[in-house]
């Protein structure tokens, strides 16, 4: 499974605090996801980050 952070991101950092091994904050102040599938051991955290995003900016893409 893989995720993408779309243009709705407001830079709240919730995804980064929920799954810091997959999401990071860019210099522009918005979140970005790794350009790779979520490691198996972090799938639950990544799914929680996507579910918890207050602006639905995290999309599952694979």
N, CA, C and O atoms as CSV, one atom per row, in Angstrom:
chain,resi,resn,atom,element,x,y,z
A,1,UNK,N,N,0.842,-1.156,0.000
A,1,UNK,CA,C,0.000,0.000,0.000
A,1,UNK,C,C,0.899,1.234,0.000
A,1,UNK,O,O,1.990,1.231,0.569
A,2,UNK,N,N,0.417,2.273,-0.645
A,2,UNK,CA,C,1.171,3.512,-0.781
A,2,UNK,C,C,0.205,4.681,-0.618
A,2,UNK,O,O,-0.972,4.574,-0.965
A,3,UNK,N,N,0.700,5.786,-0.095
A,3,UNK,CA,C,-0.135,6.972,0.105
A,3,UNK,C,C,0.462,8.187,-0.598
A,3,UNK,O,O,1.657,8.245,-0.887
A,4,UNK,N,N,-0.401,9.140,-0.856
A,4,UNK,CA,C,-0.031,10.404,-1.474
A,4,UNK,C,C,-0.710,11.513,-0.687
A,4,UNK,O,O,-1.879,11.380,-0.323
A,5,UNK,N,N,0.004,12.610,-0.416
A,5,UNK,CA,C,-0.581,13.766,0.255
A,5,UNK,C,C,-0.946,14.778,-0.826
A,5,UNK,O,O,-0.077,15.265,-1.549
A,6,UNK,N,N,-2.232,15.089,-0.932
A,6,UNK,CA,C,-2.687,15.980,-2.003
A,6,UNK,C,C,-2.641,17.456,-1.589
A,6,UNK,O,O,-2.178,17.794,-0.499
A,7,UNK,N,N,-3.124,18.314,-2.467
A,7,UNK,CA,C,-3.058,19.772,-2.283
A,7,UNK,C,C,-3.955,20.290,-1.162
A,7,UNK,O,O,-3.890,21.474,-0.832
A,8,UNK,N,N,-4.787,19.441,-0.570
A,8,UNK,CA,C,-5.638,19.871,0.542
A,8,UNK,C,C,-4.867,20.016,1.855
A,8,UNK,O,O,-5.393,20.568,2.822
A,9,UNK,N,N,-3.644,19.534,1.897
A,9,UNK,CA,C,-2.859,19.533,3.138
A,9,UNK,C,C,-2.727,20.949,3.691
A,9,UNK,O,O,-2.391,21.890,2.972
A,10,UNK,N,N,-3.004,21.072,5.002
A,10,UNK,CA,C,-2.889,22.360,5.682
A,10,UNK,C,C,-1.656,22.426,6.581
A,10,UNK,O,O,-1.434,23.418,7.274
A,11,UNK,N,N,-0.866,21.368,6.560
A,11,UNK,CA,C,0.378,21.364,7.330
A,11,UNK,C,C,0.196,21.212,8.825
A,11,UNK,O,O,1.025,21.700,9.593
A,12,UNK,N,N,-0.862,20.551,9.261
A,12,UNK,CA,C,-1.120,20.414,10.699
A,12,UNK,C,C,-0.129,19.472,11.380
A,12,UNK,O,O,0.103,19.588,12.583
A,13,UNK,N,N,0.457,18.542,10.627
A,13,UNK,CA,C,1.457,17.628,11.175
A,13,UNK,C,C,0.901,16.393,11.854
A,13,UNK,O,O,1.667,15.607,12.411
A,14,UNK,N,N,-0.409,16.199,11.825
A,14,UNK,CA,C,-1.001,15.036,12.475
A,14,UNK,C,C,-0.465,13.731,11.888
A,14,UNK,O,O,-0.167,12.796,12.632
A,15,UNK,N,N,-0.342,13.660,10.573
A,15,UNK,CA,C,0.157,12.435,9.946
A,15,UNK,C,C,1.605,12.159,10.348
A,15,UNK,O,O,1.991,11.008,10.553
A,16,UNK,N,N,2.392,13.207,10.456
A,16,UNK,CA,C,3.798,13.051,10.843
A,16,UNK,C,C,3.909,12.556,12.278
A,16,UNK,O,O,4.751,11.711,12.579
A,17,UNK,N,N,3.069,13.073,13.159
A,17,UNK,CA,C,3.119,12.613,14.550
A,17,UNK,C,C,2.553,11.206,14.697
A,17,UNK,O,O,2.942,10.483,15.614
A,18,UNK,N,N,1.640,10.804,13.809
A,18,UNK,CA,C,1.044,9.476,13.858
A,18,UNK,C,C,1.951,8.426,13.232
A,18,UNK,O,O,2.052,7.310,13.740
A,19,UNK,N,N,2.606,8.775,12.139
A,19,UNK,CA,C,3.463,7.818,11.416
A,19,UNK,C,C,4.711,8.517,10.881
A,19,UNK,O,O,4.838,8.732,9.675
A,20,UNK,N,N,5.631,8.871,11.777
A,20,UNK,CA,C,6.825,9.621,11.361
A,20,UNK,C,C,7.790,8.844,10.470
A,20,UNK,O,O,8.676,9.434,9.852
A,21,UNK,N,N,7.623,7.534,10.401
A,21,UNK,CA,C,8.502,6.743,9.535
A,21,UNK,C,C,8.056,6.767,8.081
A,21,UNK,O,O,8.772,6.282,7.205
A,22,UNK,N,N,6.857,7.338,7.809
A,22,UNK,CA,C,6.369,7.380,6.434
A,22,UNK,C,C,6.035,8.787,5.954
A,22,UNK,O,O,6.183,9.090,4.770
A,23,UNK,N,N,5.587,9.644,6.858
A,23,UNK,CA,C,5.230,11.020,6.495
A,23,UNK,C,C,6.233,11.991,7.103
A,23,UNK,O,O,6.697,11.793,8.226
A,24,UNK,N,N,6.563,13.034,6.361
A,24,UNK,CA,C,7.455,14.092,6.844
A,24,UNK,C,C,6.874,15.439,6.437
A,24,UNK,O,O,5.950,15.514,5.627
A,25,UNK,N,N,7.425,16.489,7.006
A,25,UNK,CA,C,7.020,17.840,6.629
A,25,UNK,C,C,8.046,18.388,5.646
A,25,UNK,O,O,9.252,18.310,5.883
A,26,UNK,N,N,7.559,18.940,4.550
A,26,UNK,CA,C,8.427,19.544,3.543
A,26,UNK,C,C,8.808,20.947,3.977
A,26,UNK,O,O,8.191,21.511,4.881
A,27,UNK,N,N,9.811,21.506,3.345
A,27,UNK,CA,C,10.228,22.877,3.626
A,27,UNK,C,C,9.114,23.882,3.355
A,27,UNK,O,O,9.125,24.991,3.887
A,28,UNK,N,N,8.160,23.487,2.528
A,28,UNK,CA,C,7.037,24.366,2.188
A,28,UNK,C,C,5.954,24.381,3.265
A,28,UNK,O,O,4.991,25.141,3.160
A,29,UNK,N,N,6.100,23.552,4.297
A,29,UNK,CA,C,5.158,23.548,5.402
A,29,UNK,C,C,4.000,22.583,5.263
A,29,UNK,O,O,3.069,22.616,6.068
A,30,UNK,N,N,4.038,21.731,4.264
A,30,UNK,CA,C,2.996,20.718,4.107
A,30,UNK,C,C,3.621,19.336,4.237
A,30,UNK,O,O,4.836,19.171,4.126
A,31,UNK,N,N,2.769,18.352,4.472
A,31,UNK,CA,C,3.246,16.983,4.639
A,31,UNK,C,C,3.503,16.329,3.292
A,31,UNK,O,O,2.898,16.684,2.280
A,32,UNK,N,N,4.409,15.372,3.306
A,32,UNK,CA,C,4.673,14.540,2.132
A,32,UNK,C,C,4.820,13.101,2.606
A,32,UNK,O,O,5.239,12.839,3.734
A,33,UNK,N,N,4.468,12.178,1.721
A,33,UNK,CA,C,4.628,10.758,2.002
A,33,UNK,C,C,5.854,10.251,1.261
A,33,UNK,O,O,6.244,10.809,0.235
A,34,UNK,N,N,6.457,9.197,1.781
A,34,UNK,CA,C,7.577,8.574,1.087
A,34,UNK,C,C,7.116,8.120,-0.291
A,34,UNK,O,O,5.949,7.778,-0.480
A,35,UNK,N,N,8.004,8.117,-1.218
A,35,UNK,CA,C,7.691,7.653,-2.569
A,35,UNK,C,C,7.982,6.156,-2.674
A,35,UNK,O,O,8.739,5.703,-3.533
A,36,UNK,N,N,7.359,5.418,-1.777
A,36,UNK,CA,C,7.549,3.969,-1.718
A,36,UNK,C,C,6.362,3.386,-0.960
A,36,UNK,O,O,5.658,4.108,-0.254
A,37,UNK,N,N,6.141,2.100,-1.104
A,37,UNK,CA,C,5.071,1.479,-0.314
A,37,UNK,C,C,5.370,1.585,1.183
A,37,UNK,O,O,6.528,1.638,1.598
A,38,UNK,N,N,4.312,1.614,1.972
A,38,UNK,CA,C,4.454,1.656,3.429
A,38,UNK,C,C,5.077,0.336,3.888
A,38,UNK,O,O,4.606,-0.735,3.506
A,39,UNK,N,N,6.128,0.405,4.699
A,39,UNK,CA,C,6.680,-0.835,5.248
A,39,UNK,C,C,5.595,-1.576,6.049
A,39,UNK,O,O,4.790,-0.950,6.737
A,40,UNK,N,N,5.583,-2.871,5.955
A,40,UNK,CA,C,4.546,-3.687,6.592
A,40,UNK,C,C,4.356,-3.325,8.060
A,40,UNK,O,O,3.226,-3.258,8.542
A,41,UNK,N,N,5.440,-3.096,8.762
A,41,UNK,CA,C,5.346,-2.811,10.197
A,41,UNK,C,C,4.720,-1.452,10.508
A,41,UNK,O,O,4.407,-1.171,11.665
A,42,UNK,N,N,4.533,-0.605,9.492
A,42,UNK,CA,C,3.942,0.722,9.708
A,42,UNK,C,C,2.600,0.906,8.997
A,42,UNK,O,O,2.074,2.018,8.949
A,43,UNK,N,N,2.043,-0.173,8.446
A,43,UNK,CA,C,0.785,-0.055,7.713
A,43,UNK,C,C,-0.351,0.473,8.584
A,43,UNK,O,O,-1.137,1.306,8.134
A,44,UNK,N,N,-0.444,0.005,9.807
A,44,UNK,CA,C,-1.501,0.457,10.714
A,44,UNK,C,C,-1.369,1.932,11.046
A,44,UNK,O,O,-2.361,2.661,11.044
A,45,UNK,N,N,-0.155,2.375,11.330
A,45,UNK,CA,C,0.084,3.788,11.642
A,45,UNK,C,C,-0.246,4.673,10.446
A,45,UNK,O,O,-0.856,5.731,10.606
A,46,UNK,N,N,0.149,4.252,9.260
A,46,UNK,CA,C,-0.113,5.039,8.055
A,46,UNK,C,C,-1.612,5.122,7.782
A,46,UNK,O,O,-2.118,6.181,7.411
A,47,UNK,N,N,-2.317,4.020,7.962
A,47,UNK,CA,C,-3.771,4.020,7.770
A,47,UNK,C,C,-4.438,4.938,8.792
A,47,UNK,O,O,-5.378,5.656,8.450
A,48,UNK,N,N,-3.970,4.927,10.034
A,48,UNK,CA,C,-4.516,5.819,11.063
A,48,UNK,C,C,-4.259,7.277,10.706
A,48,UNK,O,O,-5.113,8.133,10.936
A,49,UNK,N,N,-3.097,7.563,10.151
A,49,UNK,CA,C,-2.783,8.932,9.740
A,49,UNK,C,C,-3.726,9.388,8.633
A,49,UNK,O,O,-4.227,10.512,8.664
A,50,UNK,N,N,-3.967,8.525,7.664
A,50,UNK,CA,C,-4.877,8.869,6.566
A,50,UNK,C,C,-6.293,9.073,7.087
A,50,UNK,O,O,-6.965,10.033,6.708
A,51,UNK,N,N,-6.745,8.180,7.948
A,51,UNK,CA,C,-8.094,8.263,8.506
A,51,UNK,C,C,-8.261,9.510,9.371
A,51,UNK,O,O,-9.330,10.120,9.392
A,52,UNK,N,N,-7.201,9.882,10.084
A,52,UNK,CA,C,-7.277,11.013,10.999
A,52,UNK,C,C,-7.049,12.377,10.385
A,52,UNK,O,O,-7.224,13.391,11.059
A,53,UNK,N,N,-6.661,12.425,9.116
A,53,UNK,CA,C,-6.387,13.710,8.476
A,53,UNK,C,C,-7.646,14.579,8.487
A,53,UNK,O,O,-8.684,14.166,7.970
A,54,UNK,N,N,-7.565,15.779,9.071
A,54,UNK,CA,C,-8.766,16.611,9.200
A,54,UNK,C,C,-9.284,17.197,7.890
A,54,UNK,O,O,-10.410,17.690,7.837
A,55,UNK,N,N,-8.474,17.149,6.835
A,55,UNK,CA,C,-8.911,17.723,5.547
A,55,UNK,C,C,-8.871,16.683,4.418
A,55,UNK,O,O,-8.907,17.041,3.241
A,56,UNK,N,N,-8.798,15.413,4.775
A,56,UNK,CA,C,-8.770,14.317,3.796
A,56,UNK,C,C,-7.721,14.538,2.706
A,56,UNK,O,O,-7.996,14.374,1.517
A,57,UNK,N,N,-6.522,14.910,3.133
A,57,UNK,CA,C,-5.453,15.182,2.180
A,57,UNK,C,C,-4.607,13.962,1.847
A,57,UNK,O,O,-3.743,14.029,0.972
A,58,UNK,N,N,-4.845,12.853,2.531
A,58,UNK,CA,C,-4.030,11.655,2.317
A,58,UNK,C,C,-4.840,10.641,1.533
A,58,UNK,O,O,-5.899,10.190,1.971
A,59,UNK,N,N,-4.323,10.293,0.365
A,59,UNK,CA,C,-5.007,9.354,-0.513
A,59,UNK,C,C,-4.208,8.063,-0.631
A,59,UNK,O,O,-2.985,8.090,-0.768
A,60,UNK,N,N,-4.906,6.936,-0.575
A,60,UNK,CA,C,-4.247,5.658,-0.808
A,60,UNK,C,C,-4.124,5.471,-2.315
A,60,UNK,O,O,-5.107,5.616,-3.041
A,61,UNK,N,N,-2.933,5.154,-2.786
A,61,UNK,CA,C,-2.704,5.045,-4.222
A,61,UNK,C,C,-2.191,3.681,-4.652
A,61,UNK,O,O,-1.793,3.520,-5.806
A,62,UNK,N,N,-2.189,2.732,-3.797
A,62,UNK,CA,C,-1.723,1.426,-4.216
A,62,UNK,C,C,-1.836,0.399,-3.159
A,62,UNK,O,O,-1.475,-0.757,-3.380
